Amino acid sequence: MEKISAQFVEGSISSNFPEAFTLYKKSNFGEPIGEKIQYSLSEAIFLVEKDKMEIFQRNKKISLKELLKKIERFDKRINLKYSVYRDLRERGYIVKTALKFGADFRVYDKGARPGTKHAKWIVFVDHEARKLTWHEFSAKNRVAHSTKKNLLLAIVDEENDVSYYEVGWIRP
């Protein structure tokens, strides 16, 4: 497959290349918006890292290092979130943003396609050094419960390794 050529405009990354639509249908990268496929920032980094995409800004190709710098201006937590995105995607899960839920990601079980099935988890990403209060934990758990998803806490350590903690509801 030929590399996808995408444009970076004001914090948004999209492509109208046929390969973008092919990859969306095959592996669920991006979201169709009109005549283009729009990518989350994590998806774009992943595809550039995997050598499946080139990103341009004003007809100039952006290196991965430049892209990360530009994205950090829009999302200060991108390095933490990307560690989790990459780990989950490499494990075979479909990972999408969860901004409308106030979370970092929604994750679909292996083989599930967004639009045909609901996400299994709602993911909140944090660094191991940050302390989570009971109030914050309770709020995250309420969001997961109200959206009928399991809460997945993704904790990133100093080496960018990720540990997951799944929280579920039980009835005694």
Buried (B, 14 or more C-beta within 10 A) or exposed (E): EEEBBBBBEEEBBBBBBEBBBBBBEEEBBBBEEEEBBBBBBBBBBBBBBEEBBBBBBEEEEBEEEBBBEBBEEEBEEBBBBBBBBBBBBEEEBBBBBBEEBEBBBBBBEEEBEEEEEEBBBBBBBBEEEEEEEEEEBEEBBEBBBEBEBBBBBBBBEEEEEBEEEEBEEEEE
